[in-house]
Amino acid sequence: MTENSPIPEFNPQGPQLVYVAVADHIAARIAAGELVAGARLPAERDLATEYGVAYLTVRRAAGVLRERGLILTVHGKGTFVVDPLPEEIAPHRA
């Protein structure tokens, strides 16, 4: 996490759907540089445990992130942060 891009706290009780909240939080982690381009994401079941949500919620969130062009899933290998990151989300380095 960088000082310029604080990651908001995950709030599953917020006004948006939980899977969208998970997707937005992971996107914020990518934008802040916590999850870097080319990095492998934890397994969906591990993310479900980390976020305290159902596995299918994380699967849906991953679908949103794929649609946004932030992650890529390679069958048999895992899910990765795209490299290079889209310009609008790439962390800005000083």
DSSP file (Angstrom, degrees, kcal/mol; ACC not computed):
  #  RESIDUE AA STRUCTURE BP1 BP2  ACC     N-H-->O    O-->H-N    N-H-->O    O-->H-N    TCO  KAPPA ALPHA  PHI   PSI    X-CA   Y-CA   Z-CA
    1    1 A M              0   0    0      0, 0.0     2,-0.3     0, 0.0    32,-0.1   0.000 360.0 360.0 360.0 136.8    0.0    0.0    0.0
    2    2 A T        -     0   0    0      3,-0.6     3,-0.3    30,-0.3     5,-0.1  -0.682 360.0-122.0-103.8 160.5    1.3    3.4   -0.9
    3    3 A E  S    S+     0   0    0     -2,-0.3    -1,-0.1     1,-0.2    29,-0.0   0.818 112.1  53.0 -67.7 -30.1    0.8    6.7    1.0
    4    4 A N  S    S+     0   0    0      1,-0.2    -1,-0.2    88,-0.1    28,-0.0   0.734 114.5  39.8 -78.1 -22.9   -0.8    8.3   -2.1
    5    5 A S  S    S-     0   0    0     -3,-0.3    -3,-0.6    27,-0.2    -1,-0.2  -0.635  75.3-170.5-129.5  74.3   -3.3    5.5   -2.7
    6    6 A P        -     0   0    0      0, 0.0    -3,-0.1     0, 0.0    26,-0.0  -0.384  24.5-124.8 -66.1 143.5   -4.8    4.3    0.5
    7    7 A I        -     0   0    0     -5,-0.1     3,-0.1    25,-0.1    18,-0.1  -0.783  25.4-125.8 -89.7 122.5   -7.0    1.2    0.2
    8    8 A P        -     0   0    0      0, 0.0     2,-0.1     0, 0.0    20,-0.1  -0.309  33.6 -95.5 -64.9 152.4  -10.4    1.8    1.6
    9    9 A E        -     0   0    0      1,-0.1     2,-0.3     2,-0.0    16,-0.0  -0.439  42.0-107.6 -67.4 139.7  -11.6   -0.7    4.2
   10   10 A F        -     0   0    0     -2,-0.1    -1,-0.1    -3,-0.1    12,-0.1  -0.547  37.9-174.2 -70.2 128.3  -13.7   -3.5    2.8
   11   11 A N    >   +     0   0    0     -2,-0.3     3,-1.5     1,-0.1    -1,-0.1  -0.839  16.1 178.3-129.8  94.2  -17.4   -3.0    3.8
   12   12 A P  T 3  S+     0   0    0      0, 0.0    -1,-0.1     0, 0.0     9,-0.1   0.639  83.6  61.3 -70.1 -11.3  -19.7   -5.9    2.8
   13   13 A Q  T 3  S+     0   0    0      4,-0.0     4,-0.0     5,-0.0     5,-0.0   0.372  82.6 114.1 -93.9   4.3  -22.6   -4.0    4.5
   14   14 A G  S <  S-     0   0    0     -3,-1.5     7,-0.1     1,-0.1     4,-0.1   0.053  86.1 -91.4 -67.7-177.8  -22.3   -1.1    2.1
   15   15 A P  S    S+     0   0    0      0, 0.0     2,-0.1     0, 0.0    -1,-0.1   0.664 100.1  77.5 -74.3 -16.9  -24.9    0.0   -0.4
   16   16 A Q  S    S-     0   0    0      1,-0.1     5,-0.0     2,-0.1    -2,-0.0  -0.467  96.0 -82.5 -93.6 166.3  -23.5   -2.1   -3.3
   17   17 A L     >  -     0   0    0     -2,-0.1     4,-2.2     1,-0.1     3,-0.3  -0.328  41.2-119.3 -62.1 147.1  -23.7   -5.8   -4.0
   18   18 A V  H  > S+     0   0    0      1,-0.2     4,-2.5     2,-0.2     5,-0.2   0.893 112.1  52.4 -61.0 -42.3  -21.2   -7.8   -2.1
   19   19 A Y  H  > S+     0   0    0      1,-0.2     4,-2.2     2,-0.2    -1,-0.2   0.867 110.4  48.9 -65.0 -32.7  -19.5   -9.2   -5.2
   20   20 A V  H  > S+     0   0    0     -3,-0.3     4,-2.9     2,-0.2    -1,-0.2   0.886 109.6  52.6 -70.1 -38.6  -19.1   -5.7   -6.6
   21   21 A A  H  X S+     0   0    0     -4,-2.2     4,-2.2     2,-0.2    -2,-0.2   0.907 110.7  47.4 -62.3 -41.8  -17.6   -4.6   -3.2
   22   22 A V  H  X S+     0   0    0     -4,-2.5     4,-2.5     2,-0.2     5,-0.2   0.937 113.2  48.1 -64.1 -46.4  -15.1   -7.4   -3.4
   23   23 A A  H  X S+     0   0    0     -4,-2.2     4,-2.5     1,-0.2    -2,-0.2   0.919 112.4  48.9 -60.4 -44.3  -14.2   -6.6   -7.0
   24   24 A D  H  X S+     0   0    0     -4,-2.9     4,-2.1     2,-0.2    -1,-0.2   0.881 111.2  50.1 -63.6 -38.1  -13.8   -2.9   -6.1
   25   25 A H  H  X S+     0   0    0     -4,-2.2     4,-2.0     2,-0.2    -2,-0.2   0.916 111.7  46.6 -68.8 -42.1  -11.6   -3.7   -3.1
   26   26 A I  H  X S+     0   0    0     -4,-2.5     4,-2.0     2,-0.2    -2,-0.2   0.904 111.6  52.4 -65.1 -39.9   -9.3   -5.9   -5.2
   27   27 A A  H  X S+     0   0    0     -4,-2.5     4,-2.7    -5,-0.2    -2,-0.2   0.890 108.5  50.9 -61.3 -38.9   -9.2   -3.3   -7.9
   28   28 A A  H  X S+     0   0    0     -4,-2.1     4,-2.1     2,-0.2     6,-0.2   0.880 107.9  52.5 -65.6 -37.5   -8.2   -0.7   -5.2
   29   29 A R  H  <>S+     0   0    0     -4,-2.0     5,-1.8     2,-0.2     6,-1.5   0.881 111.4  47.0 -64.3 -37.9   -5.4   -3.1   -4.0
   30   30 A I  H ><5S+     0   0    0     -4,-2.0     3,-1.2     4,-0.2    -2,-0.2   0.939 112.1  49.4 -67.5 -47.0   -4.2   -3.3   -7.6
   31   31 A A  H 3<5S+     0   0    0     -4,-2.7    61,-0.2     1,-0.3    -2,-0.2   0.837 109.5  52.6 -61.8 -33.7   -4.3    0.5   -8.1
   32   32 A A  T 3<5S-     0   0    0     -4,-2.1   -30,-0.3    -5,-0.2    -1,-0.3   0.576 116.3-114.8 -79.6  -8.9   -2.4    1.0   -4.8
   33   33 A G  T < 5S+     0   0    0     -3,-1.2    -3,-0.2    -4,-0.4     3,-0.2   0.523  85.3 118.5  88.0   4.7    0.3   -1.4   -5.9
   34   34 A E  S   <S+     0   0    0     -5,-1.8     2,-0.6     1,-0.3    -4,-0.2   0.896  83.4  38.7 -68.6 -39.2   -0.4   -4.0   -3.3
   35   35 A L  S    S-     0   0    0     -6,-1.5    -2,-0.3    -9,-0.1    -1,-0.3  -0.952  94.3-155.2-110.0 110.8   -1.1   -6.5   -6.0
   36   36 A V    >   -     0   0    0     -2,-0.6     3,-2.4    -3,-0.2    45,-0.3  -0.443  28.0 -80.0 -92.0 159.6    1.4   -5.8   -8.8
   37   37 A A  T 3  S+     0   0    0      1,-0.3    46,-0.2    -2,-0.1    45,-0.2  -0.290 118.8  18.4 -54.6 132.4    1.2   -6.5  -12.5
   38   38 A G  T 3  S+     0   0    0     43,-2.1    -1,-0.3     1,-0.3     2,-0.1   0.268  92.8 135.8  88.3 -11.4    1.9  -10.1  -13.3
   39   39 A A    <   -     0   0    0     -3,-2.4    42,-2.6    43,-0.2     2,-0.4  -0.417  57.0-121.0 -72.4 144.2    1.3  -11.2   -9.7
   40   40 A R  B     -A   80   0A   0     40,-0.2    40,-0.3    -2,-0.1    -4,-0.1  -0.711  25.5-132.1 -83.5 131.8   -0.7  -14.3   -9.1
   41   41 A L        -     0   0    0     38,-3.4    38,-0.4    -2,-0.4     3,-0.1  -0.468  30.2 -96.1 -77.0 154.4   -3.8  -13.8   -7.0
   42   42 A P        -     0   0    0      0, 0.0    -1,-0.1     0, 0.0     5,-0.1  -0.260  57.9 -78.2 -60.9 160.2   -4.6  -16.1   -4.1
   43   43 A A     >  -     0   0    0      1,-0.1     4,-2.5    -3,-0.1     3,-0.3  -0.252  41.7-114.3 -58.3 149.1   -7.0  -19.0   -4.8
   44   44 A E  H  > S+     0   0    0      1,-0.2     4,-2.4     2,-0.2     5,-0.1   0.869 117.9  53.1 -57.0 -38.3  -10.6  -18.0   -5.0
   45   45 A R  H  > S+     0   0    0      2,-0.2     4,-1.8     1,-0.2    -1,-0.2   0.883 109.1  49.3 -65.9 -36.4  -11.4  -20.1   -1.9
   46   46 A D  H  > S+     0   0    0     -3,-0.3     4,-2.7     2,-0.2    -2,-0.2   0.895 110.6  50.0 -67.8 -39.8   -8.6  -18.3    0.0
   47   47 A L  H  X S+     0   0    0     -4,-2.5     4,-2.8     2,-0.2     5,-0.2   0.891 107.2  55.1 -64.6 -38.3  -10.0  -14.9   -1.1
   48   48 A A  H  X>S+     0   0    0     -4,-2.4     5,-2.1    -5,-0.2     4,-1.1   0.912 110.8  45.1 -60.3 -41.8  -13.4  -16.0    0.1
   49   49 A T  H  <5S+     0   0    0     -4,-1.8     3,-0.3     2,-0.2    -2,-0.2   0.926 112.5  51.4 -66.0 -45.1  -12.0  -16.8    3.5
   50   50 A E  H  <5S+     0   0    0     -4,-2.7    -2,-0.2     1,-0.2    -1,-0.2   0.896 118.1  37.2 -58.8 -42.5  -10.0  -13.5    3.6
   51   51 A Y  H  <5S-     0   0    0     -4,-2.8    -1,-0.2    -5,-0.1    -2,-0.2   0.563 106.6-124.5 -89.1  -9.1  -13.1  -11.4    2.7
   52   52 A G  T  <5S+     0   0    0     -4,-1.1     2,-0.2    -3,-0.3    -3,-0.2   0.868  70.4 118.2  69.0  36.0  -15.5  -13.5    4.8
   53   53 A V  S   <S-     0   0    0     -5,-2.1    -1,-0.3    -6,-0.2    -2,-0.1  -0.765  71.0 -79.8-126.8 172.4  -17.8  -14.2    1.8
   54   54 A A    >>  -     0   0    0     -2,-0.2     4,-1.5     1,-0.1     3,-0.7  -0.391  37.7-118.2 -72.0 150.8  -19.0  -17.2   -0.1
   55   55 A Y  H 3> S+     0   0    0      1,-0.3     4,-2.2     2,-0.2     3,-0.2   0.887 115.6  55.2 -54.4 -43.5  -16.8  -18.8   -2.7
   56   56 A L  H 3> S+     0   0    0      1,-0.2     4,-2.1     2,-0.2    -1,-0.3   0.799 101.5  58.6 -65.8 -27.3  -19.3  -18.0   -5.5
   57   57 A T  H <> S+     0   0    0     -3,-0.7     4,-2.3     2,-0.2    -1,-0.2   0.918 107.6  46.1 -64.8 -43.4  -19.2  -14.3   -4.4
   58   58 A V  H  X S+     0   0    0     -4,-1.5     4,-2.7     2,-0.2    -2,-0.2   0.888 109.7  54.6 -66.9 -38.8  -15.5  -14.3   -5.2
   59   59 A R  H  X S+     0   0    0     -4,-2.2     4,-1.7     1,-0.2    -1,-0.2   0.913 110.2  46.4 -60.4 -41.8  -16.0  -16.1   -8.5
   60   60 A R  H  X S+     0   0    0     -4,-2.1     4,-1.8     2,-0.2    -2,-0.2   0.902 111.0  51.8 -66.9 -40.9  -18.5  -13.4   -9.5
   61   61 A A  H  X S+     0   0    0     -4,-2.3     4,-2.4     1,-0.2    -2,-0.2   0.898 107.1  53.7 -61.3 -40.7  -16.1  -10.7   -8.4
   62   62 A A  H  X S+     0   0    0     -4,-2.7     4,-2.5     1,-0.2    -1,-0.2   0.881 105.2  54.6 -61.8 -38.1  -13.4  -12.3  -10.5
   63   63 A G  H  X S+     0   0    0     -4,-1.7     4,-2.2     2,-0.2    -1,-0.2   0.899 108.0  49.0 -61.2 -40.6  -15.8  -12.1  -13.5
   64   64 A V  H  X S+     0   0    0     -4,-1.8     4,-1.9     2,-0.2    -2,-0.2   0.921 111.2  49.4 -63.9 -44.3  -16.2   -8.4  -12.9
   65   65 A L  H  <>S+     0   0    0     -4,-2.4     5,-2.6     1,-0.2     6,-0.8   0.866 110.0  51.1 -65.1 -36.2  -12.4   -7.9  -12.7
   66   66 A R  H ><5S+     0   0    0     -4,-2.5     3,-1.2     1,-0.2    -1,-0.2   0.921 109.2  50.9 -64.5 -43.2  -11.9   -9.9  -15.9
   67   67 A E  H 3<5S+     0   0    0     -4,-2.2    -2,-0.2     1,-0.3    -1,-0.2   0.852 108.2  52.5 -62.0 -34.6  -14.5   -7.7  -17.6
   68   68 A R  T 3<5S-     0   0    0     -4,-1.9    -1,-0.3    -5,-0.1    -2,-0.2   0.552 115.6-119.1 -77.5  -7.7  -12.7   -4.6  -16.4
   69   69 A G  T < 5S+     0   0    0     -3,-1.2    -3,-0.2    -4,-0.4    -2,-0.1   0.751  81.8 116.3  77.5  24.4   -9.5   -6.0  -17.9
   70   70 A L  S   <S+     0   0    0     -5,-2.6    12,-2.4     1,-0.1     2,-0.3   0.729  71.4  31.7 -97.4 -25.8   -7.6   -6.2  -14.5
   71   71 A I  E     -B   81   0A   0     -6,-0.8     2,-0.4    10,-0.3    10,-0.2  -0.906  59.4-156.8-132.9 160.8   -7.1   -9.9  -14.2
   72   72 A L  E     -B   80   0A   0      8,-2.5     8,-2.9    -2,-0.3     2,-0.5  -0.998  10.1-149.4-137.5 129.9   -6.5  -12.9  -16.5
   73   73 A T  E     -B   79   0A   0     -2,-0.4     2,-0.6     6,-0.2     6,-0.2  -0.894   7.0-164.5-104.4 127.3   -7.3  -16.5  -15.6
   74   74 A V  E >>  -B   78   0A   0      4,-3.1     3,-2.7    -2,-0.5     4,-2.3  -0.948  30.0-116.8-110.9 115.0   -5.1  -19.2  -17.2
   75   75 A H  T 34 S+     0   0    0     -2,-0.6     4,-0.0     1,-0.3    -2,-0.0  -0.242  98.3   8.1 -54.3 128.9   -6.7  -22.6  -16.8
   76   76 A G  T 34 S+     0   0    0      1,-0.1    -1,-0.3     0, 0.0    -3,-0.0   0.343 127.1  63.6  82.6  -6.5   -4.5  -24.9  -14.7
   77   77 A K  T <4 S-     0   0    0     -3,-2.7     2,-0.3     1,-0.3    -2,-0.2   0.739  97.9-116.2-115.4 -41.8   -2.1  -22.0  -13.7
   78   78 A G  E  <  - B   0  74A   0     -4,-2.3    -4,-3.1     2,-0.0     2,-0.4  -0.864  35.9 -54.0 134.1-169.5   -4.2  -19.5  -11.7
   79   79 A T  E     - B   0  73A   0    -38,-0.4   -38,-3.4    -2,-0.3     2,-0.3  -0.936  51.7-172.0-115.3 133.6   -5.4  -15.9  -11.9
   80   80 A F  E     -AB  40  72A   0     -8,-2.9    -8,-2.5    -2,-0.4     2,-0.3  -0.893  31.3-108.5-127.7 150.7   -3.0  -13.1  -12.4
   81   81 A V  E     - B   0  71A   0    -42,-2.6   -43,-2.1   -45,-0.3   -10,-0.3  -0.640  54.6-103.3 -70.7 132.9   -3.1   -9.3  -12.4
   82   82 A V        -     0   0    0    -12,-2.4   -43,-0.2    -2,-0.3   -44,-0.1  -0.226  35.4-119.7 -62.4 150.1   -2.7   -8.2  -16.1
   83   83 A D  S    S+     0   0    0      1,-0.3     2,-0.1   -46,-0.2    -1,-0.0  -0.952  98.3  30.9-137.2 114.5    0.6   -7.0  -17.2
   84   84 A P  S    S-     0   0    0      0, 0.0    -1,-0.3     0, 0.0     3,-0.1   0.475  95.9-135.1 -83.1 157.4    0.8   -4.3  -18.3
   85   85 A L        -     0   0    0     -2,-0.1     5,-0.1     1,-0.1   -15,-0.1  -0.428  32.9 -91.2 -70.9 149.0   -2.0   -2.7  -16.2
   86   86 A P    >>  -     0   0    0      0, 0.0     3,-1.8     0, 0.0     4,-1.7  -0.370  39.2-117.5 -57.6 142.7   -4.5   -0.5  -18.0
   87   87 A E  T 34 S+     0   0    0      1,-0.3    -2,-0.1     2,-0.2     3,-0.0   0.836 111.0  59.3 -54.1 -38.3   -3.2    3.1  -17.8
   88   88 A E  T 34 S+     0   0    0      1,-0.2    -1,-0.3     3,-0.0    -3,-0.0   0.672 116.5  31.8 -70.3 -15.1   -6.2    4.4  -15.8
   89   89 A I  T <4 S+     0   0    0     -3,-1.8    -1,-0.2     2,-0.1    -2,-0.2   0.578  86.3 117.3-115.5 -14.2   -5.5    1.9  -12.9
   90   90 A A  S  < S-     0   0    0     -4,-1.7   -59,-0.1     1,-0.1   -60,-0.0  -0.299  75.3-105.9 -58.1 133.4   -1.7    1.6  -13.0
   91   91 A P        -     0   0    0      0, 0.0     2,-0.7     0, 0.0    -1,-0.1  -0.357  31.8-125.8 -60.2 137.5   -0.1    2.9   -9.7
   92   92 A H        -     0   0    0    -61,-0.2     2,-0.4    -3,-0.1   -88,-0.1  -0.778  23.4-153.7 -90.0 119.3    1.6    6.2  -10.2
   93   93 A R              0   0    0     -2,-0.7     0, 0.0     1,-0.1     0, 0.0  -0.731 360.0 360.0 -94.3 138.9    5.1    6.1   -9.1
   94   94 A A              0   0    0     -2,-0.4    -1,-0.1     0, 0.0    -2,-0.0   0.473 360.0 360.0 -82.2 360.0    6.8    9.3   -8.0
